[in-house]
Each structure stands twice: as C-alpha cells, then as structure tokens.
Amino acid sequence: MSTSSSPSRSQRSRRRRSRRFWQRVSGFWREWRVEIAIALLICLAIFLLVEQMNIRQSVYTWLVALVARLGRLLDSLSEWLTNLVRTTTVSDLIAYLLLLVVAGLVIWRVRHRLLTVPRFSDSQCPRCGSDLSRIHRRASDRLLSLFVPVRRFQCKNDVCAWRGLRVYQSKRDVSARHKG
C-alpha cells in the first residue's frame, strides 16, 4: 500500500538512473577536464589564426566603453555618497549603528541556535531514522560553512534517499562543550 507522498518504484528507479548518469558524467569530467581544456584552447588558437575579423579593434572598443561606463558609475556613486553624508544627522548615524549591532546580534543568535539544537546535528536521517553517510559538499555549502560549519549527508536507506545538510561539530568542540 503506497501513500501519495512516497515516490513510486518507477520514480525511484528513474532517480537512481539519473543519479548514476550524472555520476558518470562528473567522473568523466574530473578525469578528462584538462585534456578538454587543451582541445578547446587549440581550437581557439586555430580560429584566431585563420579568422578575418579585426578582433583587436573590437576588444579595444569594448574596453573603452566599459571604462567609460565604470567612470559614470563611480561618479554617480560618489554623488550619492556625498548627498548621503550631507543629509545624515547624528541621530540617523546612531540609528544606523544600532541597526548594524542588532543585525550582528541576530546573526550571532541564529548561529548559536543552529550549533546547539541537536535536531540540526543529529547523525540520523530526519525522515526514516537510518544512518547517514557523508557526501561531497556543493559550493553553496562551503560558503555557508564560513558562518555555520555544515557537512552534506545522504541517507543510507535507498528507499528514503534523503540528502541534506547537518551542522558539523568537531570532536574537539564536543569535548570542550561537555567539560564546560
């Protein structure tokens, strides 16, 4: 008896096939990426040797336009900052500083809660309770780890196939927390 929330056998099979396909593609890319880059560079070099366009003039024109746009952007930014400084009162400045302090405190407390709530660092699958295994992190996970140390896990139960983040606590942090 299947429920409407659980995927059918064909959907799970399709997901596994898709996952295996992307694993093969990423394995191929990891093994051959340097050779592919070399081949692309050779193709680009040959194209540049035989082309009849004046690429240097086009690139120069593009760079001049880019520098002009950046100059206009800096001018408008400096004008905006000048107007902001002229119109800002002491009470506004204090309010901005208070808002920065409040934002810092909120971020600090959210981080503290994420690190201390056991639900986020549990080593069991949140769906089925099975054990979890570590998998490679994404770039976004690494960026998040600058603020909260996270690792990516997947459920060992093939039927569940949960994937997600868990807060990571090193053994040193856990032992220091138990001592203190």
Legacy VTK file of the C-alpha trace (Angstrom):
# vtk DataFile Version 3.0
C-alpha trace
ASCII
DATASET POLYDATA
POINTS 180 float
0.000 0.000 0.000
1.637 3.202 -1.129
0.919 6.659 0.128
0.637 9.687 -2.094
3.730 11.301 -0.558
6.117 8.415 -1.228
7.557 8.048 -4.729
6.587 5.048 -6.819
9.049 2.316 -7.722
9.457 3.696 -11.259
10.167 7.192 -9.913
12.838 5.829 -7.538
14.348 3.794 -10.374
14.381 6.867 -12.615
16.089 8.890 -9.882
18.754 6.202 -9.410
19.411 6.044 -13.169
19.639 9.829 -13.337
21.991 9.895 -10.348
24.206 7.210 -11.915
24.263 9.117 -15.225
25.394 12.341 -13.550
27.975 10.435 -11.513
29.417 9.042 -14.754
29.388 12.493 -16.362
31.091 14.099 -13.378
33.633 11.258 -13.257
34.367 11.713 -16.954
34.744 15.478 -16.477
37.028 15.020 -13.456
39.290 12.648 -15.391
39.403 14.457 -18.742
38.872 18.171 -17.915
42.485 19.170 -18.584
42.510 17.418 -21.956
39.160 19.012 -22.879
40.533 22.448 -21.944
43.643 21.821 -24.061
41.499 20.811 -27.055
39.338 23.926 -26.680
42.427 26.149 -26.456
43.846 24.556 -29.619
40.543 25.181 -31.437
40.526 28.803 -30.253
44.152 29.310 -31.381
43.415 27.877 -34.845
40.310 30.038 -35.141
42.266 33.152 -34.216
44.928 32.317 -36.821
42.508 31.856 -39.714
39.775 34.393 -38.903
39.454 37.565 -40.950
37.818 39.733 -38.288
39.577 42.581 -36.543
39.203 41.248 -33.024
41.775 43.602 -31.522
39.790 46.666 -32.592
36.544 45.136 -31.306
38.068 44.308 -27.928
39.604 47.795 -27.684
36.249 49.449 -28.456
34.532 47.218 -25.893
37.128 48.027 -23.210
36.869 51.782 -23.845
33.077 51.591 -23.482
33.440 49.522 -20.300
35.858 52.017 -18.737
33.535 54.899 -19.638
30.568 53.113 -18.018
32.593 52.357 -14.903
33.618 56.024 -14.709
29.983 57.147 -14.920
29.037 54.584 -12.275
31.762 55.841 -9.915
30.688 59.447 -10.494
27.065 58.677 -9.651
28.128 56.607 -6.636
30.311 59.424 -5.286
27.472 61.916 -5.822
25.062 59.638 -3.947
27.525 59.213 -1.047
28.121 62.981 -0.893
24.384 63.627 -0.698
24.009 60.935 1.945
26.743 62.449 4.113
25.310 65.968 3.722
21.799 64.942 4.730
22.654 62.461 7.511
22.144 63.747 11.032
23.782 62.449 14.196
20.570 60.691 15.213
20.442 58.951 11.803
24.050 57.831 12.239
23.310 56.416 15.696
20.226 54.646 14.309
22.301 53.061 11.515
24.884 51.887 14.049
22.166 50.431 16.295
20.658 48.587 13.342
24.082 47.138 12.490
24.536 45.986 16.095
21.054 44.420 16.116
21.729 42.639 12.815
25.008 41.299 14.214
23.273 40.066 17.389
20.530 38.349 15.373
23.101 36.586 13.183
25.088 35.572 16.266
21.990 34.119 17.994
20.813 32.270 14.875
24.275 30.746 14.542
24.274 29.808 18.230
20.856 28.137 17.898
21.937 26.212 14.801
25.031 24.964 16.605
23.272 23.971 19.836
19.958 22.447 18.700
20.518 18.662 18.486
17.981 18.279 15.681
20.364 20.005 13.235
23.447 17.993 14.175
21.852 14.573 14.634
23.575 11.747 12.768
20.264 10.044 11.941
18.072 10.610 8.888
15.285 13.090 9.698
12.804 11.124 7.553
13.382 7.483 8.412
15.909 7.441 11.265
18.548 5.443 9.344
22.246 6.195 9.491
23.712 8.905 7.287
26.831 8.898 5.118
28.883 11.942 4.140
28.862 13.107 0.534
30.676 15.916 -1.268
29.596 19.441 -0.462
28.425 21.957 -3.004
29.967 25.393 -3.400
26.984 26.933 -1.598
27.574 24.556 1.325
31.174 25.715 1.567
30.031 29.328 1.570
27.529 28.581 4.345
30.314 26.836 6.294
32.041 30.187 6.684
29.252 31.063 9.147
27.947 27.703 10.384
30.078 24.566 9.971
27.944 22.225 7.852
28.525 18.958 6.036
26.321 17.292 3.401
24.898 13.844 4.100
22.656 11.296 2.440
20.541 8.558 3.961
21.947 5.042 3.690
18.419 3.731 3.176
17.888 3.547 -0.625
14.128 3.825 -0.287
14.379 7.099 1.652
17.226 8.722 -0.354
17.197 11.874 1.832
20.023 14.333 1.158
20.745 17.427 3.149
22.952 19.407 5.484
23.862 18.716 9.065
25.689 21.017 11.445
29.189 19.663 11.959
30.823 19.701 15.347
34.408 18.614 15.587
35.325 16.193 18.369
37.333 18.978 19.980
34.241 21.237 20.129
32.059 18.445 21.527
34.587 17.525 24.260
35.064 21.199 25.203
31.295 21.637 25.459
30.972 18.591 27.760
33.782 19.846 30.013
32.355 23.360 30.301
LINES 1 181
180 0 1 2 3 4 5 6 7 8 9 10 11 12 13 14 15 16 17 18 19 20 21 22 23 24 25 26 27 28 29 30 31 32 33 34 35 36 37 38 39 40 41 42 43 44 45 46 47 48 49 50 51 52 53 54 55 56 57 58 59 60 61 62 63 64 65 66 67 68 69 70 71 72 73 74 75 76 77 78 79 80 81 82 83 84 85 86 87 88 89 90 91 92 93 94 95 96 97 98 99 100 101 102 103 104 105 106 107 108 109 110 111 112 113 114 115 116 117 118 119 120 121 122 123 124 125 126 127 128 129 130 131 132 133 134 135 136 137 138 139 140 141 142 143 144 145 146 147 148 149 150 151 152 153 154 155 156 157 158 159 160 161 162 163 164 165 166 167 168 169 170 171 172 173 174 175 176 177 178 179
